[in-house]
Amino acid sequence: MFLYRYITTMCVAAVFTACSTSPQLSAPAPYGVLPEERQLRWQELETYVLVHFTPTTFENKEWGYGDADPANFNPSSFDANQIAKAAADGGFKGLILVAKHHDGFALWPTKTTPYNISKSPWKNGQGDMVKEFENAARKLGLQFGVYCSPWDRNFPTYGSHEYVKAFREQLRELYTNYGNLFITWFDGANGGDGYYGGAREKRNIDRTTYYGWDTTWQLVRDLQPGAVIFNDMGDVRWVGNEEGHAAETSWATFTPEPVDGKTVAAPGELKYWLSPEGTRNGKYWKPAECDVPLRPGWFYHPDQDHRVKTPAQLFDLYFKSVGRGGALDLGLAPDKRGLLHDNDVESLSKFGKLLAETFSNNLATAAKLTASNTRGNADKQFGVKFLTDEDRYSYWATDDSVTTAELVLDWKEPVTFNIIRLRENIQLGQRIERIAIDVKENNNWKEVAQATSIGANRLVRLPSFLTTQQLRVRILQSPVSIAMSDIGVFKEPDELPTVSYGNIMTPGAMDKRGWKVVSVSSESKDPKGAALHAIDNDPSTLWYTWNNEREMSPPPQEIVVDMGKAQTVKAFTYLPRTGGSWGVVGQYEWQVSSDGKNWTSVASGEFANIKANPIEQVIQLSKPVNCRYFRFIGKSSVEDNYISAAELGAL
């Protein structure tokens, strides 16, 4: 009896072992370059914020020159928790602090420069704002990151190797004293007017060689191996604009190309206009970060309190960034108190609620899913059930020979939706190139949308709500077999939330009726570039100083405007062109006159960051002036050798 039971038990065990060790189907072969683990973690975050708060805030400037007195940096009610909570309420998953901007002022008590927070009266010089932001972020479950500007307009020896050594030591301090970072942020802004330890002058450096990028970035790999490097030469590329959106087709792979005449690719020396779309089958996995400020500018300006992006605008940007396989990096700007303005907090809160309400109910989970092909007919290993299990790396796959396929979702009752989410298992690369979406209408399939470049996340937002019992996704183009990890079907609220902070018009803008152009130093022979377009209240028209034969009238160039009567002016405005930076003014001057003959200069300087962020520039005068005429002088342009203006105005 014992022998019989022993033999029976051994036979059952042998059968079980044979079944459990039978060879499984092989997974699809990876396609193209693949993401590193740190890039996968970054892709999963999808949204984070970038906080700008330095002495520049107290100067009401967009970029500081490095000459601000540290005594001015003394926020009355600073609360990192208020700022971090507003970000978390907005649904954002991480917080990057600008630990040092171009002005060179360090928000931590660094040993590398006396121009730091210990010289400010805030907390009697004993504070560490980087630490306070880190603590606030981690308390709320946000990932933390830092940005330390390579350009330093205060450091006395900027331009020499001595500064590069100090800059690397600043990075070392930040990367060793503030816990694990999810991102280290670098940009290409460099070289220009500054204070430089008291020397008011312009310094230029070769961005391709000066910082010794390979050595500098190695600090990230050594000290923060889990952090991605934001930069076209790092792990995450800049999307090429500061408007918060990638191209409709946006590949996660990218091959950086140096600008014409350069042999080395480096930050600020790349063909940024290629970044929105990326490179199909590029050399590197470099998905796009889409950075955009919540307000028009990155720093706080009181005159922008009414121009905070609405929840609906943020929702739209979410689809054009996260929904195109990238990440949304939203700029937050605390005011002089060290707090976010109520308008900013309100918009973030309502945006977070909008996201939660929209994506909390995935209608696809209630549908019957069928596929035209499943790899090896192995439903347990590669079946459609993995499309709705909330695991970004489990997946439905097709046979190697099947590069086009269909998914059908069938509901028992009609459902109403307007958003379809698709994701690939990007551990196997970005594979799918084009899909189409159909709904069943009167027993016939009707195409309602197409999309490209699926990748880590593709959100298709239909222009209107659809009600149906059947939805079909057709994979139309893929170079290899399909490996899709997620399908989601959602409905946004019938009405998007509104906010209470007014319209987008600049308060106090003067009525331009009756204004006329008195003279212009150079005017295009092309009527489209006529000087009158600078004051016609139409942002789509331009004054520019070249003709149809591209004959340039290089800066400086000027235009004189008669406002019709004497008026008190507190500020002048310059609106650059959109759709490109050609002829956009870099350095400017405004002069005023009562009689059109005797002139007084009332403002001059540079439009900071205007190439990347071409918003209306509001130049506050040191004191109000009474005048009838003003002269605008464009002293330089940020691109090409002429001057352009969409609109000039006064407040």
C-alpha positions as CSV (number, residue, x, y, z in Angstrom):
1,M,0.0,0.0,0.0
2,F,2.8,2.3,0.9
3,L,4.6,1.5,-2.3
4,Y,1.4,2.2,-4.4
5,R,0.9,5.6,-2.8
6,Y,4.6,6.4,-3.3
7,I,4.5,5.5,-7.0
8,T,1.2,7.4,-7.5
9,T,2.5,10.5,-5.8
10,M,5.7,10.4,-7.9
11,C,3.7,10.1,-11.1
12,V,1.5,13.1,-10.3
13,A,4.6,15.1,-9.3
14,A,6.3,14.2,-12.6
15,V,3.3,15.2,-14.6
16,F,3.0,18.5,-12.7
17,T,6.7,19.2,-13.2
18,A,6.5,18.4,-16.9
19,C,3.6,20.8,-17.3
20,S,5.1,23.6,-15.3
21,T,8.4,23.5,-17.0
22,S,7.1,23.2,-20.6
23,P,8.6,25.9,-22.8
24,Q,6.7,29.2,-22.9
25,L,6.3,31.3,-26.0
26,S,9.2,33.8,-26.4
27,A,8.4,37.5,-26.0
28,P,8.6,39.8,-29.0
29,A,12.1,40.9,-29.8
30,P,12.8,44.5,-28.7
31,Y,12.7,47.1,-31.4
32,G,15.2,50.0,-31.7
33,V,16.8,51.7,-28.7
34,L,15.2,51.1,-25.3
35,P,14.6,53.3,-22.2
36,E,16.8,52.9,-19.1
37,E,15.2,52.2,-15.8
38,R,15.4,55.8,-14.7
39,Q,13.7,56.8,-17.9
40,L,10.9,54.4,-17.3
41,R,10.3,55.9,-13.8
42,W,10.3,59.4,-15.3
43,Q,7.7,58.3,-18.0
44,E,5.5,57.0,-15.2
45,L,5.4,60.4,-13.4
46,E,4.0,62.2,-16.4
47,T,3.6,65.6,-14.7
48,Y,5.7,67.8,-12.4
49,V,6.3,71.5,-11.6
50,L,9.3,73.8,-11.8
51,V,9.5,76.5,-9.1
52,H,11.2,79.9,-9.8
53,F,11.8,82.0,-6.7
54,T,15.0,84.2,-6.3
55,P,15.8,87.9,-5.9
56,T,14.5,88.3,-9.4
57,T,11.0,87.9,-8.0
58,F,11.6,91.0,-5.9
59,E,12.9,92.9,-8.9
60,N,9.8,92.2,-11.0
61,K,12.1,90.9,-13.8
62,E,12.1,87.7,-15.8
63,W,15.9,87.3,-15.7
64,G,18.1,88.9,-13.1
65,Y,21.5,90.4,-13.8
66,G,23.1,89.1,-10.7
67,D,23.3,92.6,-9.1
68,A,20.3,92.3,-6.7
69,D,21.1,93.0,-3.1
70,P,20.6,89.8,-1.0
71,A,18.9,92.0,1.6
72,N,15.9,92.3,-0.8
73,F,15.3,88.6,-0.6
74,N,13.1,88.4,2.5
75,P,9.7,86.8,1.8
76,S,7.3,87.7,4.5
77,S,5.2,84.5,4.7
78,F,7.2,81.8,2.8
79,D,5.6,78.4,3.0
80,A,7.0,75.6,0.9
81,N,4.2,73.4,2.1
82,Q,1.6,75.8,0.5
83,I,3.4,75.6,-2.9
84,A,3.9,71.8,-2.8
85,K,0.3,71.2,-1.7
86,A,-1.0,73.3,-4.6
87,A,1.1,71.2,-7.0
88,A,-0.1,67.9,-5.4
89,D,-3.7,69.2,-5.6
90,G,-3.2,69.8,-9.3
91,G,-2.3,66.1,-9.8
92,F,1.4,66.8,-10.3
93,K,3.8,64.0,-9.2
94,G,7.1,65.9,-8.8
95,L,8.6,69.2,-7.9
96,I,11.8,70.7,-9.3
97,L,13.3,73.7,-7.5
98,V,15.4,76.3,-9.3
99,A,18.1,76.2,-6.7
100,K,20.1,78.8,-8.6
101,H,19.0,80.8,-11.6
102,H,21.0,82.8,-14.1
103,D,21.4,85.6,-11.5
104,G,23.7,83.3,-9.5
105,F,21.9,83.6,-6.2
106,A,22.0,80.2,-4.4
107,L,19.0,79.2,-2.3
108,W,21.1,77.0,-0.1
109,P,24.1,78.0,2.1
110,T,26.7,77.0,-0.4
111,K,30.4,77.2,0.2
112,T,31.1,78.1,-3.4
113,T,29.9,81.7,-3.5
114,P,29.0,84.4,-1.0
115,Y,26.0,85.3,-3.2
116,N,23.6,82.9,-1.4
117,I,20.7,82.7,1.0
118,S,22.9,83.0,4.1
119,K,23.5,86.7,3.2
120,S,19.7,87.4,3.1
121,P,17.7,88.5,6.2
122,W,15.3,85.6,5.7
123,K,15.5,83.5,8.9
124,N,18.4,85.7,9.9
125,G,20.7,84.1,7.3
126,Q,20.2,80.6,8.8
127,G,17.7,79.3,6.3
128,D,18.0,76.7,3.5
129,M,15.2,77.0,1.0
130,V,16.3,73.9,-0.9
131,K,15.9,71.8,2.2
132,E,12.5,73.3,2.9
133,F,11.2,72.5,-0.6
134,E,12.6,69.0,-0.4
135,N,10.9,68.3,2.9
136,A,7.6,69.8,1.7
137,A,7.7,67.7,-1.5
138,R,8.5,64.4,0.2
139,K,5.9,65.0,2.9
140,L,3.2,65.1,0.2
141,G,4.6,62.1,-1.8
142,L,6.1,64.3,-4.6
143,Q,9.4,63.4,-6.2
144,F,12.1,66.1,-5.8
145,G,14.5,67.5,-8.3
146,V,16.8,70.5,-8.7
147,Y,18.0,72.9,-11.4
148,C,21.3,74.8,-10.9
149,S,21.9,77.2,-13.8
150,P,25.2,76.8,-15.6
151,W,25.2,80.5,-16.5
152,D,26.0,82.7,-13.5
153,R,25.7,86.5,-14.0
154,N,27.2,87.2,-10.6
155,F,30.2,85.0,-10.3
156,P,33.4,87.1,-10.7
157,T,35.3,84.6,-12.8
158,Y,32.5,83.3,-15.0
159,G,34.1,82.4,-18.3
160,S,37.2,80.8,-16.7
161,H,37.8,77.3,-15.5
162,E,37.7,78.5,-11.9
163,Y,33.9,79.0,-12.3
164,V,33.4,75.6,-13.9
165,K,35.1,74.0,-10.8
166,A,32.8,76.0,-8.5
167,F,29.7,75.1,-10.6
168,R,30.6,71.4,-10.3
169,E,31.0,71.8,-6.6
170,Q,27.6,73.4,-6.4
171,L,26.1,70.4,-8.1
172,R,28.0,68.1,-5.7
173,E,26.5,69.9,-2.8
174,L,23.0,69.6,-4.2
175,Y,23.3,66.0,-5.3
176,T,24.6,64.8,-1.9
177,N,22.6,66.8,0.7
178,Y,19.0,66.6,-0.5
179,G,18.1,62.9,-0.9
180,N,17.4,61.0,-4.0
181,L,16.5,63.2,-6.9
182,F,14.2,62.1,-9.8
183,I,15.7,64.7,-12.2
184,T,18.6,67.1,-12.6
185,W,17.7,69.9,-14.9
186,F,20.1,71.7,-17.3
187,D,19.5,74.3,-20.0
188,G,21.5,76.1,-22.6
189,A,21.1,79.8,-21.6
190,N,24.6,81.3,-21.5
191,G,26.6,84.3,-22.1
192,G,25.4,87.9,-21.9
193,D,25.3,91.1,-19.9
194,G,25.8,90.6,-16.2
195,Y,27.2,92.0,-13.0
196,Y,30.0,89.4,-12.7
197,G,31.2,90.3,-9.2
198,G,30.8,94.0,-9.9
199,A,32.0,94.1,-13.5
200,R,29.1,95.2,-15.6
201,E,29.9,93.6,-18.9
202,K,29.0,91.0,-21.5
203,R,30.8,87.6,-21.4
204,N,30.4,84.9,-24.0
205,I,31.6,81.3,-23.8
206,D,31.7,78.4,-26.1
207,R,28.7,76.3,-24.9
208,T,30.1,73.2,-26.7
209,T,33.3,73.0,-24.6
210,Y,33.3,75.4,-21.7
211,Y,31.4,73.3,-19.1
212,G,33.1,70.0,-20.0
213,W,29.7,68.4,-20.1
214,D,30.9,64.8,-20.0
215,T,32.7,65.4,-16.8
216,T,29.9,67.6,-15.4
217,W,27.1,65.1,-16.2
218,Q,29.2,62.3,-14.8
219,L,28.4,63.8,-11.4
220,V,24.8,62.9,-11.9
221,R,25.6,59.4,-12.8
222,D,27.9,59.0,-9.8
223,L,25.9,60.8,-7.1
224,Q,22.3,60.4,-8.4
225,P,22.2,57.3,-10.6
226,G,18.4,57.2,-10.4
227,A,17.9,60.7,-11.7
228,V,17.3,61.5,-15.4
229,I,19.2,64.4,-16.9
230,F,17.0,66.9,-18.6
231,N,18.8,68.2,-21.7
232,D,18.9,67.2,-25.3
233,M,22.2,65.5,-24.6
234,G,20.9,63.7,-21.5
235,D,18.0,61.4,-20.9
236,V,15.1,63.7,-21.6
237,R,15.0,66.3,-24.4
238,W,13.6,69.8,-24.4
239,V,10.5,69.9,-26.6
240,G,11.9,72.9,-28.4
241,N,9.4,75.5,-27.1
242,E,8.1,76.8,-23.8
243,E,4.4,76.5,-24.9
244,G,3.9,73.1,-23.3
245,H,3.2,70.9,-26.3
246,A,4.9,68.3,-28.4
247,A,4.2,67.7,-32.1
248,E,1.1,65.7,-33.1
249,T,3.6,63.0,-34.1
250,S,6.2,62.8,-31.3
251,W,8.8,60.0,-31.2
252,A,10.5,59.0,-27.9
253,T,13.8,58.4,-29.8
254,F,15.9,61.3,-30.9
255,T,19.2,62.1,-32.6
256,P,20.5,65.5,-31.5
257,E,21.8,67.5,-34.4
258,P,24.1,70.5,-34.0
259,V,23.2,73.8,-35.5
260,D,24.7,74.7,-38.8
261,G,28.4,75.3,-38.7
262,K,28.9,73.4,-35.4
263,T,30.6,70.0,-35.2
264,V,29.7,69.2,-31.6
265,A,26.1,68.9,-30.2
266,A,25.7,70.7,-26.9
267,P,23.0,72.4,-24.9
268,G,21.9,75.6,-26.7
269,E,23.7,74.5,-29.9
270,L,21.1,72.1,-31.3
271,K,18.4,72.2,-34.0
272,Y,15.7,72.8,-31.4
273,W,13.0,72.9,-34.1
274,L,13.5,69.2,-34.6
275,S,12.7,68.5,-30.9
276,P,8.9,68.6,-31.0
277,E,8.7,65.6,-33.3
278,G,11.8,63.7,-32.3
279,T,13.5,61.2,-34.6
280,R,11.9,58.0,-35.8
281,N,14.4,55.3,-35.2
282,G,16.7,57.8,-33.5
283,K,20.0,56.9,-31.9
284,Y,18.9,57.5,-28.3
285,W,15.8,57.1,-26.2
286,K,15.1,60.8,-25.3
287,P,11.4,61.5,-24.8
288,A,10.2,65.1,-24.7
289,E,9.6,67.3,-21.6
290,C,7.1,70.0,-22.4
291,D,7.8,72.9,-20.2
292,V,5.4,75.9,-19.8
293,P,4.8,78.4,-17.1
294,L,1.4,78.6,-15.4
295,R,1.5,82.4,-16.0
296,P,3.0,84.1,-19.1
297,G,6.4,84.3,-17.4
298,W,8.4,81.9,-15.2
299,F,8.8,84.5,-12.4
300,Y,6.0,86.2,-10.5
301,H,4.8,89.6,-12.0
302,P,1.8,91.4,-10.4
303,D,0.5,92.4,-13.8
304,Q,0.1,88.7,-14.7
305,D,-2.3,87.8,-11.8
306,H,-5.2,87.9,-14.3
307,R,-3.3,85.8,-16.9
308,V,-3.0,82.5,-15.0
309,K,-3.8,79.5,-17.3
310,T,-7.3,78.2,-16.7
311,P,-8.0,74.5,-15.9
312,A,-9.3,74.1,-19.4
313,Q,-6.1,75.4,-20.9
314,L,-4.0,73.1,-18.6
315,F,-6.2,70.2,-19.6
316,D,-5.6,70.9,-23.3
317,L,-1.8,71.1,-22.6
318,Y,-2.0,67.7,-20.8
319,F,-3.3,66.1,-24.0
320,K,-0.6,67.8,-26.0
321,S,2.3,66.8,-23.7
322,V,1.5,63.7,-21.6
323,G,-1.0,62.6,-24.3
324,R,1.8,62.7,-26.9
325,G,4.2,60.5,-24.9
326,G,6.1,63.3,-23.0
327,A,5.8,64.9,-19.7
328,L,4.2,68.2,-18.6
329,D,6.6,70.5,-16.6
330,L,4.5,73.4,-15.3
331,G,6.3,76.5,-14.0
332,L,5.1,77.9,-10.7
333,A,6.0,81.4,-9.5
334,P,5.6,82.3,-5.8
335,D,5.1,86.0,-5.1
336,K,7.1,88.3,-2.8
337,R,5.4,86.7,0.2
338,G,6.8,83.4,-0.8
339,L,3.4,82.0,-1.6
340,L,1.4,81.1,-4.7
341,H,-1.2,83.7,-5.6
342,D,-4.9,82.6,-4.9
343,N,-5.5,82.6,-8.7
344,D,-2.7,80.1,-9.2
345,V,-3.9,77.9,-6.4
346,E,-7.5,77.9,-7.7
347,S,-6.5,76.9,-11.2
348,L,-4.3,74.1,-10.0
349,S,-6.9,72.7,-7.7
350,K,-9.6,72.7,-10.3
351,F,-7.2,71.2,-12.9
352,G,-6.4,68.3,-10.4
353,K,-10.1,67.7,-9.8
354,L,-10.7,67.7,-13.6
355,L,-8.0,65.1,-14.1
356,A,-9.3,62.9,-11.3
357,E,-12.9,63.1,-12.5
358,T,-11.9,62.3,-16.1
359,F,-9.6,59.4,-15.6
360,S,-11.1,57.7,-12.5
361,N,-13.5,55.6,-14.6
362,N,-12.0,53.5,-17.3
363,L,-15.0,52.4,-19.4
364,A,-12.8,49.8,-21.2
365,T,-12.8,47.6,-18.1
366,A,-16.5,46.9,-18.5
367,A,-16.2,45.9,-22.2
368,K,-15.6,42.6,-23.8
369,L,-12.3,42.8,-25.5
370,T,-11.4,40.7,-28.6
371,A,-8.3,40.8,-30.8
372,S,-7.8,39.8,-34.4
373,N,-4.5,38.0,-33.4
374,T,-2.9,37.0,-30.1
375,R,0.7,35.8,-30.0
376,G,0.7,32.0,-30.3
377,N,-3.0,32.0,-29.2
378,A,-1.5,32.2,-25.7
379,D,-4.2,34.3,-23.9
380,K,-2.7,33.6,-20.5
381,Q,0.7,35.0,-21.6
382,F,-0.1,37.6,-24.2
383,G,-3.9,38.0,-24.1
384,V,-6.1,41.1,-24.2
385,K,-6.8,40.9,-20.5
386,F,-3.5,42.6,-19.9
387,L,-4.8,45.8,-21.6
388,T,-7.0,46.7,-18.7
389,D,-5.0,45.4,-15.7
390,E,-3.4,48.8,-14.8
391,D,0.1,47.4,-15.3
392,R,2.1,49.4,-17.8
393,Y,4.4,46.5,-18.6
394,S,2.0,43.6,-19.0
395,Y,0.8,43.5,-22.6
396,W,-1.1,42.0,-25.4
397,A,1.1,40.9,-28.3
398,T,0.8,39.6,-31.8
399,D,2.7,37.0,-33.7
400,D,6.0,38.1,-35.2
401,S,4.4,38.0,-38.7
402,V,1.5,40.2,-37.7
403,T,2.2,43.9,-37.8
404,T,-1.4,45.1,-38.4
405,A,-4.3,44.1,-36.1
406,E,-7.6,45.0,-34.7
407,L,-9.0,45.4,-31.1
408,V,-12.8,45.5,-30.6
409,L,-14.5,46.6,-27.4
410,D,-18.1,45.5,-27.0
411,W,-20.3,46.8,-24.2
412,K,-23.7,45.4,-23.1
413,E,-25.2,48.9,-23.0
414,P,-24.2,52.0,-24.9
415,V,-21.5,54.1,-23.4
416,T,-20.6,57.8,-23.9
417,F,-17.0,58.9,-24.2
418,N,-14.6,61.3,-25.9
419,I,-11.1,60.1,-24.9
420,I,-9.2,57.0,-25.9
421,R,-5.9,56.1,-24.2
422,L,-3.3,53.7,-25.7
423,R,0.0,52.6,-24.4
424,E,2.8,50.4,-25.6
425,N,5.1,48.3,-23.4
426,I,8.0,50.6,-24.1
427,Q,10.4,48.2,-22.4
428,L,10.3,46.6,-25.9
429,G,10.6,50.0,-27.7
430,Q,8.3,52.3,-29.5
431,R,6.8,50.2,-32.2
432,I,3.4,51.4,-33.5
433,E,3.4,54.1,-36.0
434,R,-0.2,54.7,-36.9
435,I,-3.7,53.7,-35.7
436,A,-7.3,54.4,-36.5
437,I,-10.3,54.4,-34.3
438,D,-13.8,53.4,-35.4
439,V,-17.2,53.3,-33.7
440,K,-20.2,51.1,-34.7
441,E,-23.0,53.3,-36.1
442,N,-26.1,51.8,-37.6
443,N,-24.4,48.5,-37.8
444,N,-21.5,50.0,-39.8
445,W,-18.0,51.0,-38.7
446,K,-17.3,54.7,-38.9
447,E,-13.8,56.1,-38.5
448,V,-13.7,58.9,-36.0
449,A,-9.9,59.5,-35.5
450,Q,-6.4,58.6,-36.4
451,A,-3.2,58.9,-34.4
452,T,0.5,58.3,-34.7
453,S,3.5,57.5,-32.5
454,I,1.8,55.6,-29.7
455,G,4.7,54.9,-27.4
456,A,4.4,55.4,-23.6
457,N,1.1,57.2,-23.8
458,R,-1.2,58.4,-26.5
459,L,-4.4,60.2,-25.7
460,V,-6.9,60.7,-28.5
461,R,-9.4,63.4,-27.5
462,L,-12.4,63.5,-29.8
463,P,-14.0,66.8,-30.7
464,S,-17.4,65.7,-29.4
465,F,-18.9,63.0,-27.2
466,L,-19.8,59.7,-28.9
467,T,-22.3,57.1,-27.7
468,T,-21.9,53.5,-28.9
469,Q,-21.8,49.9,-27.9
470,Q,-18.8,49.0,-30.0
471,L,-15.4,50.6,-30.5
472,R,-12.6,49.4,-32.7
473,V,-8.9,50.2,-32.7
474,R,-7.0,49.4,-35.9
475,I,-3.2,49.2,-35.8
476,L,-2.4,50.3,-39.3
477,Q,1.3,50.5,-39.3
478,S,4.1,48.9,-37.3
479,P,7.5,47.7,-38.5
480,V,7.3,44.7,-36.1
481,S,4.8,42.8,-34.1
482,I,2.6,44.7,-31.6
483,A,3.1,44.9,-27.9
484,M,0.4,47.1,-26.4
485,S,0.0,47.4,-22.6
486,D,-3.1,49.6,-22.1
487,I,-6.4,50.7,-23.6
488,G,-8.6,53.2,-21.8
489,V,-11.8,54.8,-22.7
490,F,-12.9,57.9,-20.7
491,K,-15.4,60.7,-20.7
492,E,-14.5,64.2,-19.6
493,P,-17.1,66.3,-17.7
494,D,-19.8,67.9,-19.8
495,E,-18.6,71.3,-18.8
496,L,-15.0,72.1,-17.9
497,P,-14.4,74.1,-14.7
498,T,-14.3,77.9,-14.9
499,V,-12.2,80.3,-12.8
500,S,-12.9,83.7,-11.4
501,Y,-9.9,85.8,-12.4
502,G,-10.9,87.8,-15.4
503,N,-9.8,87.9,-19.0
504,I,-6.5,87.8,-20.9
505,M,-6.3,91.5,-21.7
506,T,-3.6,93.6,-20.1
507,P,-5.1,95.9,-17.4
508,G,-4.7,99.6,-18.2
509,A,-3.9,99.1,-21.9
510,M,-4.4,102.3,-23.8
511,D,-6.9,102.7,-26.6
512,K,-4.9,102.8,-29.9
513,R,-7.6,104.4,-31.9
514,G,-6.2,107.7,-33.2
515,W,-2.6,106.4,-33.0
516,K,-0.4,106.8,-36.1
517,V,3.1,106.0,-37.2
518,V,5.0,109.2,-37.7
519,S,8.2,107.8,-39.0
520,V,10.1,104.5,-39.3
521,S,13.8,104.0,-39.9
522,S,13.2,101.1,-42.2
523,E,10.1,99.5,-43.6
524,S,9.6,96.5,-45.7
525,K,8.7,97.0,-49.4
526,D,6.3,94.1,-48.8
527,P,2.9,95.6,-47.7
528,K,2.6,92.7,-45.2
529,G,5.5,94.2,-43.3
530,A,4.1,97.8,-43.1
531,A,4.8,99.8,-40.0
532,L,1.1,100.4,-39.3
533,H,0.9,96.7,-38.4
534,A,2.8,97.5,-35.2
535,I,-0.2,99.4,-33.8
536,D,-3.3,97.9,-35.6
537,N,-4.5,95.7,-32.6
538,D,-4.0,92.6,-34.7
539,P,-1.3,90.2,-33.3
540,S,-1.3,88.2,-36.6
541,T,0.2,91.1,-38.6
542,L,3.8,92.3,-38.4
543,W,6.0,95.3,-38.9
544,Y,9.3,94.0,-40.2
545,T,12.4,95.4,-41.9
546,W,13.2,93.2,-44.8
547,N,11.6,92.9,-48.3
548,N,10.5,90.1,-50.6
549,E,14.1,89.7,-51.8
550,R,15.3,89.2,-48.2
551,E,17.3,92.4,-48.3
552,M,17.9,93.0,-44.6
553,S,17.7,96.3,-42.7
554,P,19.7,95.2,-39.7
555,P,19.3,96.6,-36.2
556,P,19.2,99.1,-34.7
557,Q,15.8,100.1,-36.2
558,E,13.2,102.4,-34.8
559,I,9.6,103.4,-35.1
560,V,8.0,106.7,-33.9
561,V,4.3,106.7,-32.8
562,D,2.0,109.6,-32.2
563,M,-0.6,108.7,-29.6
564,G,-2.8,111.7,-30.7
565,K,-2.6,113.5,-27.4
566,A,-0.5,113.8,-24.3
567,Q,-1.0,110.9,-21.9
568,T,0.5,109.5,-18.7
569,V,2.4,106.3,-19.4
570,K,3.4,103.8,-16.7
571,A,4.6,101.0,-19.0
572,F,5.3,100.1,-22.6
573,T,4.5,96.8,-24.2
574,Y,6.1,94.8,-27.0
575,L,4.4,91.7,-28.5
576,P,6.7,89.5,-30.5
577,R,5.7,87.5,-33.5
578,T,4.5,83.9,-33.1
579,G,5.5,80.9,-35.1
580,G,9.2,81.7,-35.1
581,S,11.7,84.0,-33.6
582,W,13.0,85.7,-36.8
583,G,13.4,89.4,-36.2
584,V,12.2,89.2,-32.5
585,V,13.8,92.1,-30.6
586,G,16.5,91.1,-28.0
587,Q,17.7,94.5,-26.7
588,Y,15.4,97.5,-26.7
589,E,15.0,101.2,-25.8
590,W,12.0,103.4,-25.4
591,Q,12.2,107.2,-25.7
592,V,9.4,109.7,-25.1
593,S,8.6,113.2,-26.3
594,S,5.9,115.9,-25.9
595,D,6.6,117.6,-29.2
596,G,8.2,114.9,-31.4
597,K,11.5,116.8,-31.5
598,N,13.0,116.6,-28.0
599,W,13.5,113.1,-26.7
600,T,14.1,111.4,-23.3
601,S,15.1,107.8,-22.9
602,V,12.9,106.2,-20.3
603,A,13.7,102.4,-20.6
604,S,16.3,100.2,-22.0
605,G,17.5,96.6,-21.6
606,E,16.9,93.1,-22.9
607,F,13.8,91.0,-23.2
608,A,14.8,88.0,-21.1
609,N,14.1,84.5,-22.5
610,I,12.0,86.0,-25.3
611,K,13.2,83.5,-27.9
612,A,12.0,80.4,-26.0
613,N,9.0,82.2,-24.4
614,P,7.7,84.7,-26.9
615,I,5.0,86.4,-24.7
616,E,4.0,90.0,-24.5
617,Q,6.7,92.0,-22.7
618,V,5.6,94.6,-20.2
619,I,8.3,97.1,-19.4
620,Q,7.4,99.1,-16.3
621,L,8.9,102.6,-16.2
622,S,10.8,103.8,-13.1
623,K,8.2,106.5,-12.8
624,P,5.2,107.6,-14.9
625,V,5.9,110.0,-17.8
626,N,3.6,112.4,-19.6
627,C,4.1,112.3,-23.3
628,R,2.4,112.3,-26.7
629,Y,5.1,110.5,-28.8
630,F,7.1,107.4,-28.1
631,R,10.0,105.9,-30.1
632,F,10.7,102.2,-29.9
633,I,14.2,101.2,-30.9
634,G,15.1,97.5,-31.6
635,K,18.8,97.3,-30.9
636,S,19.3,93.6,-31.7
637,S,17.3,90.6,-32.8
638,V,17.5,87.1,-31.3
639,E,17.5,85.5,-34.7
640,D,18.2,86.8,-38.2
641,N,19.4,90.3,-39.0
642,Y,16.3,92.4,-39.0
643,I,13.5,93.7,-36.6
644,S,9.9,92.7,-36.3
645,A,7.0,93.6,-34.0
646,A,3.5,92.2,-33.8
647,E,2.2,94.9,-31.5
648,L,3.5,97.9,-29.6
649,G,1.4,99.5,-26.8
650,A,1.4,101.5,-23.6
651,L,-0.3,101.2,-20.2
